[in-house]
Structure formats: structure tokens, C-alpha cells
Amino acid sequence: MTTPFWSVKFQKSVSPKGVDMQNKVQATPRLYKEVASKLLQEIQSGNYAVGARLPAERDLAVKYDVSRPVIREAIIALEVQGLVDVRVGSGVYVHSATGQKMIPAGDVSAIELTEARLLVESEVAALAASQITDDELAELEALVRKIEQENKTAGGKEEADADFHLAIAKATKNSALVESVERLWELRNTSREAALLHEKARHANIKPVVDEHTAILHALQERDPAAARAAMRAHLLQVLDSLLFATEQRAVDEARRSMQAKRERYSQLTA
Ligand SMILES: [Zn+2]
């Protein structure tokens, strides 16, 4: 495959020893999709009939030789499709054997999504720099302060970040660009993988960086398209870096859980 345009920067900042991080990212298993497909086959073949309860998470983990979080993700994927009902404290029940398309088209990876944001939003910022009004600048300034406040609240919401990026899109006065940026943020919220990775990044205490947003604001205040483009690009490269960090963390966690599942299975065999 071709080398993504940001990988040079990424390898420099995260992998000084020149390890091929790109391959690691590509190798991150999207096992849950495979498991979800297998479960769907079982449901459609009648092995798990409508109304029946699926085996427990730990048993499914052993059966498919994956970690329990992978099973959980697969169940969520089936739930989104209306194939199963998750009843808290009771279990997972087959609701229907006819789902829609297995994996929604919107299920892009967090890395793909941020790469697209990097391309689109850098140019959006450049255009906004030449169009933005004083009122819109005041709004952005308030949003930077809101990002700062949200960062201080433990487990708080992260609405100001989205609002900041959408406000810049609106400042272009180009409704196609506004729709594009809105859609990218929507994908971030609807893609399971993106949501999980962002959650992981949040747990690792990676928060929207105020300085990066301030730099974008300053460039827009100067009405300097080149500086705005560069500041937005720098910001989203940092987001990419933090996601790649979270991806690695996740791969390590997965490997650990998979080992644990194998151990459990072995101890069951030898018990
Ligand atoms: Zn941001």
C-alpha cells in the first residue's frame, strides 16, 4: 500500500527507532467483525434461534478464541443491527435472524477518519481565515475557553471541541464544507471503532489541547490562510498521534486478554 502522507511525521514523533508502525496499525485486529459474522451465521442457521439466549460472554470468548472485549464489541455490532437484545443482568437474546447489512457503511476507523479530517479541515481553516467575521472570532474565543473548562472537569463532556471545529467550517460560508465537516464528526460518533478508540484515548487522559486550538484561533484572527492551514494540520497530526498511541495500548491489552483466555481454557482442559 502507499505510504500515508502523515506517516513520515508520525514515525519521527512516535517511533524514533524507525519501527514500521504503519504495519502495526494495519495489523490491529478488527476481530469483532469476524466474530459478529460468525454469530450471525449461527443465528441464521438456527443454531441460536430467535428468542434464545446466547452463551455467556466468557464461553463465546473461548469458542471463538478471542478476548471478552472482542465478544462485547461483536454483540454491540449485532445489537446495532437489531439482531440481538442485550438485557442487563439477564443476557443476550436473539431478536431477529434478518439483520440489515452486517457492518454499517459508516463504520470507518478512527485513523481513517482523522486522516480525512486532516485533509478537509486544514483547507477549511485556510478558507475560513479569509471569510471569518468578528462575531465568529468572538465565538471561537469563547469555545477555546470552554475546551479549557471541559478539560478540567473529570469525565466531563467534550462538546466544545466539536463546536470549535464546526464553527470554523461555518465561517467558510460554504454549506457543502459545513456538511462535510458535520458528517466527519457524525462518523466519529457512530463508528464503533472510532468511539472505542476515542474512549481509550480519553482514559489515557488525552484531551483536546488548548494551545493547539489557541494557535488556530490566532491564525484566524490574523486572517492568515497559510497559518490557519498549518495550525489546523499541526493540531490534527497530534490527534492522529494520540490515537495511534491509544491503538497500540489497545493492541497490548487485547494480547494480554487473549493470553488470559487461552490460560483459562487450558486450565479448564486440565482441571
Ligand atoms: Zn480540536
Boltz pocket constraint, residues with backbone or C-beta under 6 A from the ligand:
constraints:
  - pocket:
      binder: B
      contacts: [[A, 161], [A, 164], [A, 165], [A, 208], [A, 213], [A, 235]]
      max_distance: 6.0
